[in-house]
């Protein structure tokens, strides 16, 4: 069935300035980390992307190894672009990343020039694109000189294969150094993509101040703590959940301390007239330095629920105080070791 975009998609759409750049992002962006790979139902993912665009979501975030299997999220996204978004490319902001493992051997992971630029070429081929809007170093690589990694990103811009560059899961100190190197290459650092949620608040300690000072945007991934900050686990572990499947959701996340926090936060959300997921997204956006919250969606219903978070972004000081009592570190930061160079 042919797709006709909603003609009124921008009438209610909101956007936030990305640092001090000329780019704005929707407050909620759609990530294709889960649910869009070759093992998933293509038409469900297609319906989610159509619905997101119809509701004013212009930013779609991918990476080379999203799937499973690796590369299949980009392949599926490329097919959806060809089927549904011909002539709409200039309305979309598409990002991809490289840094985690992609293919066997020493050149299929990390921050080397060889890996990053080869990976970008493959990502463009899979999606059928001439360029991505943002290309990220997906994680810091302590065994590669930062000059080499940032030099590769700058080269991608000079080649015309990326319009902007970003970094993900970098510490404040390494972020500062990355921005300095990029500036010396004549390429600004546009954006940082850190993990951030009510149970993983590491960016508040120094990173947000650093990004604000540098004029760099921030797009927070995993604002729902990989599904922990939803109604899903209030009464146990559902059969079809990521926790059952394990993989990127270790079962020890669901310890009694975390579940107690989640239940308390759920009660606050109910008082606000929101679902827990909606409040978690709104909370991540309460600081204007956070440009966008990056969500996933299993289906259209889940997407709509998350996008409705923007209808109530305001918090009273009393609500924030009450949330702070329960929004504490839950030892769920899977990316801490990479950030600190201990993995």
GIGI-V839291 format. One record per helix or strand of 2 or more residues. SS is the DSSP state (a for helix, b for strand). FROM is the first residue (numbers start at 1). TO is the last residue. If there is no record, write none. Layout:
SS:FROM:TO, SS:FROM:TO
This chain:
b:16:17, b:24:25, b:28:31, a:42:54, b:59:61, a:72:84, a:89:91, b:93:98, a:113:127, b:132:137, a:146:158, b:162:168, a:172:184, b:189:193, a:202:204, a:207:214, b:217:221, a:225:227, a:231:233, a:242:245, a:251:254, a:256:272, a:276:284, b:292:295, a:300:311, a:317:326, a:336:340
